[in-house]
Amino acid sequence: ESFRARIANGERSAIYPVLHYILSRLEPMKTRAYLARFLVKFDIPPAFLHDEVIQEVYQHYKGLQREFKEAHKSVEALRHNTMQPGELKREITQLEEEKTQLLEKIANLERKTESMPGFAELYEVTSALRREQEEESKVMDQGREQQAALEMAEQRMAEARHRFEELQAAQRDDSPAELLERLEREVRENRRYLEEELPRGLEQSYTRLAEIERALSEPIKNQSDVEEMDAKVRRAQREIDSLQDQVDRARRLNGGDDKLKMFRQQSAMVVKKLEEKQAEYDNALKDAQKLDRELVDKERILADLSGPKFMKKHEFKDYANSLRQKTYDYKKKKAELAALRAETVVLNRTETIMRTRGENVEEFLKTAERGAGVEGAGQVELELESVSKKAADLNKTKKMTLEEISEIVRQLKD
């Protein structure tokens, strides 16, 4: 209502966007304006549709609209036909040649069948069969139309019965206050659909339309482009098969032990955590959007009561800069987190390899000591290092104790 009032008052903020939308899509708008004259949908109350005359006229009107749609589509297809006059002439010439050939074949068949006994009777029977088949097809089409009309009538009857039952229940059970509350709830639901779901659906439709227009604006693929894409697909498939063969050979060489199992488990855990965080983020985003919508509603109510309130230019600029900085920080932290997770996987694998190699080195040193007749030398060396470390710690403690005693003596002297 406010938008209509602004249009009626001639406000620039309301008229200019409408003009920009119309002028930027002038040709489609012309087509829509032309079609709107013939495709107007009349909302006839269900109570009047029970009249057979009105129902027949309405069905005839819908049938004419369908015929108009088909005729318009055919005309548009002919208008967008890219065939040149030379191509049309060649096609007409080819069709005439085919017609001449068919006439010659028919004449030859007639000459061959003149002397055949019983051919006239067979021809009459086949002609009658063809006519019956055409009649059967027409009857089936009429049956489908009647079935569609019956389903539409049953649907209208079901809707009318449901509405009648609702009105009876409302009159029998609800008080005027409850009836008013239910109507207000329906109005709120319809308004929510109009303000939330319908714009979302329109946005998705516009996005899909833009994708289709972008696809149509691309040059038409010829046979060489298709062959090139097929070659790329075959090369990619060969690379995949080669990599799969390498993986299978590696598994067979390792005795069937999949050493990547640990990394798969870690990656699965990371992916699961990421999905959980993404779900939490989506829920938080939905809550934030819901709160934003509630805030907009509250601000609209406040504006209706005390006048509009908007951010000033510098406030909006500061808010945009802070939002841009937060977005940059978020992307940066996200990239750092991904790098740290990748490095964690590499470090875990390195630790596993080093532990395995460390056990092999200890076994080799023990074997070498046993062969040289100095078994236990490594253990003795470790014990000597431990004793040296303890002695160093003890000396450090003594030094600290001597420094404390010296400090006490200095204080006593003072």
DAHUSUL-V953852 format. One record per residue. RES is the residue in one small letter. SS is DSSP state (helix for helix, strand for strand, loop for the rest). Layout:
res: {RES/RES}
ss: {SS/SS}
//
This chain:
res: {e/s/f/r/a/r/i/a/n/g/e/r/s/a/i/y/p/v/l/h/y/i/l/s/r/l/e/p/m/k/t/r/a/y/l/a/r/f/l/v/k/f/d/i/p/p/a/f/l/h/d/e/v/i/q/e/v/y/q/h/y/k/g/l/q/r/e/f/k/e/a/h/k/s/v/e/a/l/r/h/n/t/m/q/p/g/e/l/k/r/e/i/t/q/l/e/e/e/k/t/q/l/l/e/k/i/a/n/l/e/r/k/t/e/s/m/p/g/f/a/e/l/y/e/v/t/s/a/l/r/r/e/q/e/e/e/s/k/v/m/d/q/g/r/e/q/q/a/a/l/e/m/a/e/q/r/m/a/e/a/r/h/r/f/e/e/l/q/a/a/q/r/d/d/s/p/a/e/l/l/e/r/l/e/r/e/v/r/e/n/r/r/y/l/e/e/e/l/p/r/g/l/e/q/s/y/t/r/l/a/e/i/e/r/a/l/s/e/p/i/k/n/q/s/d/v/e/e/m/d/a/k/v/r/r/a/q/r/e/i/d/s/l/q/d/q/v/d/r/a/r/r/l/n/g/g/d/d/k/l/k/m/f/r/q/q/s/a/m/v/v/k/k/l/e/e/k/q/a/e/y/d/n/a/l/k/d/a/q/k/l/d/r/e/l/v/d/k/e/r/i/l/a/d/l/s/g/p/k/f/m/k/k/h/e/f/k/d/y/a/n/s/l/r/q/k/t/y/d/y/k/k/k/k/a/e/l/a/a/l/r/a/e/t/v/v/l/n/r/t/e/t/i/m/r/t/r/g/e/n/v/e/e/f/l/k/t/a/e/r/g/a/g/v/e/g/a/g/q/v/e/l/e/l/e/s/v/s/k/k/a/a/d/l/n/k/t/k/k/m/t/l/e/e/i/s/e/i/v/r/q/l/k/d}
ss: {loop/helix/helix/helix/helix/helix/helix/helix/helix/loop/loop/helix/helix/helix/helix/helix/helix/helix/helix/helix/helix/helix/helix/helix/loop/helix/helix/helix/helix/helix/helix/helix/helix/helix/helix/helix/loop/loop/loop/loop/loop/loop/loop/loop/loop/helix/helix/helix/helix/loop/loop/helix/helix/helix/helix/helix/helix/helix/helix/helix/helix/helix/helix/helix/helix/helix/helix/helix/helix/helix/helix/helix/helix/helix/helix/helix/helix/helix/helix/loop/loop/loop/loop/loop/helix/helix/helix/helix/helix/helix/helix/helix/helix/helix/helix/helix/helix/helix/helix/helix/helix/helix/helix/helix/helix/helix/helix/helix/helix/helix/helix/helix/helix/loop/loop/loop/loop/loop/helix/helix/helix/helix/helix/helix/helix/helix/helix/helix/helix/helix/helix/helix/helix/helix/helix/helix/helix/helix/helix/helix/helix/helix/helix/helix/helix/helix/helix/helix/helix/helix/helix/helix/helix/helix/helix/helix/helix/helix/helix/helix/helix/helix/helix/helix/helix/helix/helix/helix/helix/helix/helix/helix/helix/loop/loop/helix/helix/helix/helix/helix/helix/helix/helix/helix/helix/helix/helix/helix/helix/helix/helix/helix/helix/helix/helix/helix/helix/helix/helix/helix/helix/helix/helix/helix/helix/helix/helix/helix/helix/helix/helix/helix/helix/helix/helix/helix/helix/loop/loop/loop/loop/loop/helix/helix/helix/helix/helix/helix/helix/helix/helix/helix/helix/helix/helix/helix/helix/helix/helix/helix/helix/helix/helix/helix/helix/helix/helix/helix/helix/helix/helix/helix/helix/loop/loop/loop/loop/loop/loop/loop/helix/helix/helix/helix/helix/helix/helix/helix/helix/helix/helix/helix/helix/helix/helix/helix/helix/helix/helix/helix/helix/helix/helix/helix/helix/helix/helix/helix/helix/helix/helix/helix/helix/helix/helix/helix/helix/helix/helix/helix/helix/helix/helix/helix/helix/helix/loop/loop/loop/loop/loop/loop/helix/helix/helix/helix/helix/helix/helix/helix/helix/helix/helix/helix/helix/helix/helix/helix/helix/helix/helix/helix/helix/helix/helix/helix/helix/helix/helix/helix/helix/helix/helix/helix/helix/helix/helix/helix/helix/helix/helix/helix/helix/helix/helix/helix/helix/helix/helix/helix/helix/helix/helix/helix/helix/helix/helix/helix/helix/helix/helix/helix/loop/loop/loop/loop/helix/helix/helix/helix/helix/helix/helix/helix/helix/helix/helix/helix/helix/helix/helix/helix/helix/helix/helix/helix/helix/helix/helix/helix/helix/helix/helix/helix/helix/helix/helix/helix/helix/helix/helix/helix/helix/loop}
//
